[in-house]
């Protein structure tokens, strides 16, 4: 199984736009071996004069397929 993690930082209050973007089905979900995708949000806890950022972690999991089971290779 392959697990891919990405971290995205947004200005405070804009994390919902990223969550909306990842809520629908896209190209990755149609690939053979796709298992799931999770979006986790960490809200800004401290208030600073300069503002703070919300942080999102996007995790995608894909099943490892042999070359005979798919028409392409990601390696």
Jmol script that loads the backbone (N, CA, C; Angstrom):
load data "model"
ATOM      1  N   UNK A   1       0.832  -1.173   0.000  1.00  0.00           N
ATOM      2  CA  UNK A   1       0.000   0.000   0.000  1.00  0.00           C
ATOM      3  C   UNK A   1       0.878   1.237   0.000  1.00  0.00           C
ATOM      4  N   UNK A   2       0.477   2.211  -0.774  1.00  0.00           N
ATOM      5  CA  UNK A   2       1.159   3.503  -0.822  1.00  0.00           C
ATOM      6  C   UNK A   2       0.327   4.511  -0.051  1.00  0.00           C
ATOM      7  N   UNK A   3       0.993   5.341   0.763  1.00  0.00           N
ATOM      8  CA  UNK A   3       0.318   6.419   1.478  1.00  0.00           C
ATOM      9  C   UNK A   3       1.028   7.712   1.125  1.00  0.00           C
ATOM     10  N   UNK A   4       0.258   8.683   0.668  1.00  0.00           N
ATOM     11  CA  UNK A   4       0.831   9.980   0.311  1.00  0.00           C
ATOM     12  C   UNK A   4       0.233  11.031   1.230  1.00  0.00           C
ATOM     13  N   UNK A   5       1.092  11.839   1.857  1.00  0.00           N
ATOM     14  CA  UNK A   5       0.648  12.898   2.763  1.00  0.00           C
ATOM     15  C   UNK A   5       1.099  14.254   2.213  1.00  0.00           C
ATOM     16  N   UNK A   6       0.200  15.206   2.280  1.00  0.00           N
ATOM     17  CA  UNK A   6       0.504  16.587   1.897  1.00  0.00           C
ATOM     18  C   UNK A   6      -0.016  17.505   2.990  1.00  0.00           C
ATOM     19  N   UNK A   7       0.740  18.541   3.315  1.00  0.00           N
ATOM     20  CA  UNK A   7       0.316  19.541   4.274  1.00  0.00           C
ATOM     21  C   UNK A   7       0.051  20.840   3.537  1.00  0.00           C
ATOM     22  N   UNK A   8      -1.085  21.444   3.832  1.00  0.00           N
ATOM     23  CA  UNK A   8      -1.473  22.700   3.189  1.00  0.00           C
ATOM     24  C   UNK A   8      -1.770  23.702   4.288  1.00  0.00           C
ATOM     25  N   UNK A   9      -1.224  24.911   4.178  1.00  0.00           N
ATOM     26  CA  UNK A   9      -1.503  25.974   5.139  1.00  0.00           C
ATOM     27  C   UNK A   9      -2.355  27.034   4.461  1.00  0.00           C
ATOM     28  N   UNK A  10      -3.390  27.476   5.165  1.00  0.00           N
ATOM     29  CA  UNK A  10      -4.264  28.520   4.647  1.00  0.00           C
ATOM     30  C   UNK A  10      -4.380  29.629   5.681  1.00  0.00           C
ATOM     31  N   UNK A  11      -4.851  30.760   5.251  1.00  0.00           N
ATOM     32  CA  UNK A  11      -5.122  31.816   6.222  1.00  0.00           C
ATOM     33  C   UNK A  11      -6.301  31.381   7.078  1.00  0.00           C
ATOM     34  N   UNK A  12      -6.386  31.925   8.259  1.00  0.00           N
ATOM     35  CA  UNK A  12      -7.411  31.524   9.216  1.00  0.00           C
ATOM     36  C   UNK A  12      -8.811  31.656   8.617  1.00  0.00           C
ATOM     37  N   UNK A  13      -9.587  30.588   8.730  1.00  0.00           N
ATOM     38  CA  UNK A  13     -10.955  30.593   8.237  1.00  0.00           C
ATOM     39  C   UNK A  13     -11.131  30.107   6.806  1.00  0.00           C
ATOM     40  N   UNK A  14     -10.063  29.894   6.076  1.00  0.00           N
ATOM     41  CA  UNK A  14     -10.174  29.476   4.677  1.00  0.00           C
ATOM     42  C   UNK A  14      -9.950  27.981   4.462  1.00  0.00           C
ATOM     43  N   UNK A  15      -9.778  27.234   5.529  1.00  0.00           N
ATOM     44  CA  UNK A  15      -9.570  25.786   5.394  1.00  0.00           C
ATOM     45  C   UNK A  15     -10.790  25.126   4.763  1.00  0.00           C
ATOM     46  N   UNK A  16     -11.965  25.677   4.983  1.00  0.00           N
ATOM     47  CA  UNK A  16     -13.186  25.073   4.443  1.00  0.00           C
ATOM     48  C   UNK A  16     -13.171  25.020   2.921  1.00  0.00           C
ATOM     49  N   UNK A  17     -12.499  25.985   2.275  1.00  0.00           N
ATOM     50  CA  UNK A  17     -12.413  25.981   0.812  1.00  0.00           C
ATOM     51  C   UNK A  17     -11.595  24.778   0.316  1.00  0.00           C
ATOM     52  N   UNK A  18     -10.540  24.454   1.037  1.00  0.00           N
ATOM     53  CA  UNK A  18      -9.717  23.298   0.663  1.00  0.00           C
ATOM     54  C   UNK A  18     -10.505  22.011   0.890  1.00  0.00           C
ATOM     55  N   UNK A  19     -11.227  21.935   1.998  1.00  0.00           N
ATOM     56  CA  UNK A  19     -12.037  20.749   2.292  1.00  0.00           C
ATOM     57  C   UNK A  19     -13.099  20.567   1.206  1.00  0.00           C
ATOM     58  N   UNK A  20     -13.742  21.657   0.786  1.00  0.00           N
ATOM     59  CA  UNK A  20     -14.731  21.586  -0.291  1.00  0.00           C
ATOM     60  C   UNK A  20     -14.108  21.086  -1.583  1.00  0.00           C
ATOM     61  N   UNK A  21     -12.902  21.539  -1.872  1.00  0.00           N
ATOM     62  CA  UNK A  21     -12.201  21.140  -3.096  1.00  0.00           C
ATOM     63  C   UNK A  21     -11.947  19.642  -3.127  1.00  0.00           C
ATOM     64  N   UNK A  22     -11.594  19.071  -1.985  1.00  0.00           N
ATOM     65  CA  UNK A  22     -11.288  17.643  -1.912  1.00  0.00           C
ATOM     66  C   UNK A  22     -12.506  16.780  -1.608  1.00  0.00           C
ATOM     67  N   UNK A  23     -13.691  17.350  -1.442  1.00  0.00           N
ATOM     68  CA  UNK A  23     -14.864  16.563  -1.086  1.00  0.00           C
ATOM     69  C   UNK A  23     -15.470  15.828  -2.283  1.00  0.00           C
ATOM     70  N   UNK A  24     -15.246  16.322  -3.480  1.00  0.00           N
ATOM     71  CA  UNK A  24     -15.803  15.671  -4.666  1.00  0.00           C
ATOM     72  C   UNK A  24     -14.864  14.632  -5.254  1.00  0.00           C
ATOM     73  N   UNK A  25     -15.376  13.873  -6.208  1.00  0.00           N
ATOM     74  CA  UNK A  25     -14.566  12.856  -6.873  1.00  0.00           C
ATOM     75  C   UNK A  25     -13.737  13.502  -7.971  1.00  0.00           C
ATOM     76  N   UNK A  26     -12.473  13.148  -8.034  1.00  0.00           N
ATOM     77  CA  UNK A  26     -11.567  13.678  -9.044  1.00  0.00           C
ATOM     78  C   UNK A  26     -10.890  12.569  -9.821  1.00  0.00           C
ATOM     79  N   UNK A  27      -9.824  12.905 -10.486  1.00  0.00           N
ATOM     80  CA  UNK A  27      -9.099  11.953 -11.325  1.00  0.00           C
ATOM     81  C   UNK A  27      -8.464  10.833 -10.500  1.00  0.00           C
ATOM     82  N   UNK A  28      -7.892  11.180  -9.359  1.00  0.00           N
ATOM     83  CA  UNK A  28      -7.179  10.188  -8.544  1.00  0.00           C
ATOM     84  C   UNK A  28      -8.112   9.074  -8.082  1.00  0.00           C
ATOM     85  N   UNK A  29      -9.341   9.417  -7.728  1.00  0.00           N
ATOM     86  CA  UNK A  29     -10.283   8.415  -7.243  1.00  0.00           C
ATOM     87  C   UNK A  29     -10.650   7.387  -8.306  1.00  0.00           C
ATOM     88  N   UNK A  30     -10.462   7.699  -9.552  1.00  0.00           N
ATOM     89  CA  UNK A  30     -10.803   6.790 -10.648  1.00  0.00           C
ATOM     90  C   UNK A  30      -9.666   5.829 -11.009  1.00  0.00           C
ATOM     91  N   UNK A  31      -8.465   6.069 -10.469  1.00  0.00           N
ATOM     92  CA  UNK A  31      -7.325   5.204 -10.777  1.00  0.00           C
ATOM     93  C   UNK A  31      -7.499   3.842 -10.119  1.00  0.00           C
ATOM     94  N   UNK A  32      -7.060   2.787 -10.810  1.00  0.00           N
ATOM     95  CA  UNK A  32      -7.075   1.457 -10.193  1.00  0.00           C
ATOM     96  C   UNK A  32      -6.212   1.457  -8.934  1.00  0.00           C
ATOM     97  N   UNK A  33      -6.686   0.829  -7.889  1.00  0.00           N
ATOM     98  CA  UNK A  33      -5.920   0.742  -6.653  1.00  0.00           C
ATOM     99  C   UNK A  33      -6.234   1.830  -5.643  1.00  0.00           C
ATOM    100  N   UNK A  34      -7.033   2.834  -6.018  1.00  0.00           N
ATOM    101  CA  UNK A  34      -7.380   3.894  -5.068  1.00  0.00           C
ATOM    102  C   UNK A  34      -8.178   3.302  -3.913  1.00  0.00           C
ATOM    103  N   UNK A  35      -7.767   3.616  -2.680  1.00  0.00           N
ATOM    104  CA  UNK A  35      -8.458   3.114  -1.493  1.00  0.00           C
ATOM    105  C   UNK A  35      -9.300   4.229  -0.873  1.00  0.00           C
ATOM    106  N   UNK A  36      -8.654   5.309  -0.422  1.00  0.00           N
ATOM    107  CA  UNK A  36      -9.393   6.416   0.162  1.00  0.00           C
ATOM    108  C   UNK A  36      -8.525   7.664   0.284  1.00  0.00           C
ATOM    109  N   UNK A  37      -9.196   8.768   0.642  1.00  0.00           N
ATOM    110  CA  UNK A  37      -8.508  10.030   0.878  1.00  0.00           C
ATOM    111  C   UNK A  37      -9.120  10.648   2.132  1.00  0.00           C
ATOM    112  N   UNK A  38      -8.280  11.187   2.995  1.00  0.00           N
ATOM    113  CA  UNK A  38      -8.715  11.812   4.234  1.00  0.00           C
ATOM    114  C   UNK A  38      -8.159  13.226   4.300  1.00  0.00           C
ATOM    115  N   UNK A  39      -9.009  14.175   4.694  1.00  0.00           N
ATOM    116  CA  UNK A  39      -8.571  15.557   4.886  1.00  0.00           C
ATOM    117  C   UNK A  39      -8.780  15.898   6.354  1.00  0.00           C
ATOM    118  N   UNK A  40      -7.698  16.255   7.040  1.00  0.00           N
ATOM    119  CA  UNK A  40      -7.760  16.598   8.463  1.00  0.00           C
ATOM    120  C   UNK A  40      -7.392  18.068   8.632  1.00  0.00           C
ATOM    121  N   UNK A  41      -8.144  18.777   9.468  1.00  0.00           N
ATOM    122  CA  UNK A  41      -7.945  20.210   9.655  1.00  0.00           C
ATOM    123  C   UNK A  41      -7.520  20.484  11.093  1.00  0.00           C
ATOM    124  N   UNK A  42      -6.473  21.299  11.242  1.00  0.00           N
ATOM    125  CA  UNK A  42      -6.050  21.772  12.554  1.00  0.00           C
ATOM    126  C   UNK A  42      -6.255  23.282  12.554  1.00  0.00           C
ATOM    127  N   UNK A  43      -7.199  23.727  13.341  1.00  0.00           N
ATOM    128  CA  UNK A  43      -7.510  25.153  13.406  1.00  0.00           C
ATOM    129  C   UNK A  43      -6.440  25.891  14.199  1.00  0.00           C
ATOM    130  N   UNK A  44      -6.301  27.156  13.896  1.00  0.00           N
ATOM    131  CA  UNK A  44      -5.355  28.007  14.607  1.00  0.00           C
ATOM    132  C   UNK A  44      -5.818  28.159  16.050  1.00  0.00           C
ATOM    133  N   UNK A  45      -4.925  27.901  16.983  1.00  0.00           N
ATOM    134  CA  UNK A  45      -5.285  27.986  18.396  1.00  0.00           C
ATOM    135  C   UNK A  45      -4.870  29.317  19.015  1.00  0.00           C
ATOM    136  N   UNK A  46      -3.791  29.888  18.559  1.00  0.00           N
ATOM    137  CA  UNK A  46      -3.280  31.130  19.149  1.00  0.00           C
ATOM    138  C   UNK A  46      -3.656  32.314  18.266  1.00  0.00           C
ATOM    139  N   UNK A  47      -4.002  33.402  18.885  1.00  0.00           N
ATOM    140  CA  UNK A  47      -4.320  34.621  18.144  1.00  0.00           C
ATOM    141  C   UNK A  47      -3.107  35.529  18.213  1.00  0.00           C
ATOM    142  N   UNK A  48      -2.621  35.941  17.055  1.00  0.00           N
ATOM    143  CA  UNK A  48      -1.447  36.804  16.972  1.00  0.00           C
ATOM    144  C   UNK A  48      -1.824  38.065  16.218  1.00  0.00           C
ATOM    145  N   UNK A  49      -1.029  39.088  16.387  1.00  0.00           N
ATOM    146  CA  UNK A  49      -1.289  40.326  15.657  1.00  0.00           C
ATOM    147  C   UNK A  49      -1.229  40.109  14.154  1.00  0.00           C
ATOM    148  N   UNK A  50      -0.294  39.288  13.715  1.00  0.00           N
ATOM    149  CA  UNK A  50      -0.122  39.055  12.281  1.00  0.00           C
ATOM    150  C   UNK A  50      -1.109  38.025  11.743  1.00  0.00           C
ATOM    151  N   UNK A  51      -1.968  37.493  12.602  1.00  0.00           N
ATOM    152  CA  UNK A  51      -2.891  36.447  12.169  1.00  0.00           C
ATOM    153  C   UNK A  51      -2.243  35.086  12.310  1.00  0.00           C
ATOM    154  N   UNK A  52      -2.984  34.057  11.998  1.00  0.00           N
ATOM    155  CA  UNK A  52      -2.413  32.716  12.067  1.00  0.00           C
ATOM    156  C   UNK A  52      -2.988  31.867  10.949  1.00  0.00           C
ATOM    157  N   UNK A  53      -2.373  30.737  10.740  1.00  0.00           N
ATOM    158  CA  UNK A  53      -2.755  29.861   9.636  1.00  0.00           C
ATOM    159  C   UNK A  53      -3.441  28.608  10.135  1.00  0.00           C
ATOM    160  N   UNK A  54      -4.455  28.157   9.387  1.00  0.00           N
ATOM    161  CA  UNK A  54      -5.020  26.832   9.609  1.00  0.00           C
ATOM    162  C   UNK A  54      -4.138  25.859   8.840  1.00  0.00           C
ATOM    163  N   UNK A  55      -4.004  24.663   9.348  1.00  0.00           N
ATOM    164  CA  UNK A  55      -3.169  23.654   8.705  1.00  0.00           C
ATOM    165  C   UNK A  55      -4.030  22.448   8.351  1.00  0.00           C
ATOM    166  N   UNK A  56      -3.860  21.940   7.137  1.00  0.00           N
ATOM    167  CA  UNK A  56      -4.605  20.767   6.682  1.00  0.00           C
ATOM    168  C   UNK A  56      -3.621  19.681   6.305  1.00  0.00           C
ATOM    169  N   UNK A  57      -3.977  18.456   6.617  1.00  0.00           N
ATOM    170  CA  UNK A  57      -3.195  17.307   6.178  1.00  0.00           C
ATOM    171  C   UNK A  57      -4.097  16.481   5.269  1.00  0.00           C
ATOM    172  N   UNK A  58      -3.632  16.223   4.048  1.00  0.00           N
ATOM    173  CA  UNK A  58      -4.380  15.431   3.084  1.00  0.00           C
ATOM    174  C   UNK A  58      -3.643  14.107   2.910  1.00  0.00           C
ATOM    175  N   UNK A  59      -4.349  13.005   3.189  1.00  0.00           N
ATOM    176  CA  UNK A  59      -3.731  11.680   3.072  1.00  0.00           C
ATOM    177  C   UNK A  59      -4.480  10.874   2.024  1.00  0.00           C
ATOM    178  N   UNK A  60      -3.740  10.336   1.077  1.00  0.00           N
ATOM    179  CA  UNK A  60      -4.320   9.449   0.070  1.00  0.00           C
ATOM    180  C   UNK A  60      -3.703   8.071   0.190  1.00  0.00           C
ATOM    181  N   UNK A  61      -4.530   7.039   0.108  1.00  0.00           N
ATOM    182  CA  UNK A  61      -4.026   5.663   0.180  1.00  0.00           C
ATOM    183  C   UNK A  61      -4.364   4.939  -1.106  1.00  0.00           C
ATOM    184  N   UNK A  62      -3.352   4.238  -1.643  1.00  0.00           N
ATOM    185  CA  UNK A  62      -3.516   3.467  -2.872  1.00  0.00           C
ATOM    186  C   UNK A  62      -2.977   2.063  -2.659  1.00  0.00           C
ATOM    187  N   UNK A  63      -3.687   1.094  -3.193  1.00  0.00           N
ATOM    188  CA  UNK A  63      -3.253  -0.294  -3.126  1.00  0.00           C
ATOM    189  C   UNK A  63      -2.151  -0.505  -4.153  1.00  0.00           C
ATOM    190  N   UNK A  64      -1.109  -1.228  -3.756  1.00  0.00           N
ATOM    191  CA  UNK A  64      -0.026  -1.545  -4.686  1.00  0.00           C
ATOM    192  C   UNK A  64      -0.515  -2.611  -5.663  1.00  0.00           C
ATOM    193  N   UNK A  65      -0.533  -2.277  -6.941  1.00  0.00           N
ATOM    194  CA  UNK A  65      -0.979  -3.213  -7.971  1.00  0.00           C
ATOM    195  C   UNK A  65       0.217  -3.678  -8.785  1.00  0.00           C
ATOM    196  N   UNK A  66       0.205  -4.920  -9.163  1.00  0.00           N
ATOM    197  CA  UNK A  66       1.252  -5.423 -10.040  1.00  0.00           C
ATOM    198  C   UNK A  66       1.050  -4.894 -11.454  1.00  0.00           C
ATOM    199  N   UNK A  67       2.101  -4.898 -12.252  1.00  0.00           N
ATOM    200  CA  UNK A  67       2.015  -4.385 -13.629  1.00  0.00           C
ATOM    201  C   UNK A  67       0.962  -5.107 -14.455  1.00  0.00           C
ATOM    202  N   UNK A  68       0.712  -6.376 -14.144  1.00  0.00           N
ATOM    203  CA  UNK A  68      -0.283  -7.131 -14.919  1.00  0.00           C
ATOM    204  C   UNK A  68      -1.714  -6.695 -14.599  1.00  0.00           C
ATOM    205  N   UNK A  69      -1.922  -5.971 -13.490  1.00  0.00           N
ATOM    206  CA  UNK A  69      -3.280  -5.555 -13.104  1.00  0.00           C
ATOM    207  C   UNK A  69      -3.609  -4.115 -13.499  1.00  0.00           C
ATOM    208  N   UNK A  70      -2.629  -3.367 -13.983  1.00  0.00           N
ATOM    209  CA  UNK A  70      -2.940  -1.996 -14.399  1.00  0.00           C
ATOM    210  C   UNK A  70      -2.157  -1.649 -15.666  1.00  0.00           C
ATOM    211  N   UNK A  71      -2.634  -0.659 -16.385  1.00  0.00           N
ATOM    212  CA  UNK A  71      -2.039  -0.324 -17.678  1.00  0.00           C
ATOM    213  C   UNK A  71      -0.904   0.682 -17.579  1.00  0.00           C
ATOM    214  N   UNK A  72      -0.553   1.125 -16.390  1.00  0.00           N
ATOM    215  CA  UNK A  72       0.523   2.094 -16.194  1.00  0.00           C
ATOM    216  C   UNK A  72       1.288   1.730 -14.924  1.00  0.00           C
ATOM    217  N   UNK A  73       2.399   2.345 -14.728  1.00  0.00           N
ATOM    218  CA  UNK A  73       3.198   2.113 -13.541  1.00  0.00           C
ATOM    219  C   UNK A  73       3.571   3.454 -12.932  1.00  0.00           C
ATOM    220  N   UNK A  74       3.362   3.669 -11.639  1.00  0.00           N
ATOM    221  CA  UNK A  74       3.642   4.948 -10.995  1.00  0.00           C
ATOM    222  C   UNK A  74       5.079   5.088 -10.582  1.00  0.00           C
ATOM    223  N   UNK A  75       5.891   4.058 -10.713  1.00  0.00           N
ATOM    224  CA  UNK A  75       7.272   4.140 -10.228  1.00  0.00           C
ATOM    225  C   UNK A  75       8.184   4.817 -11.227  1.00  0.00           C
TER     226      UNK A  75
END
end "model"
wireframe off; spacefill off
backbone 0.3
color backbone group
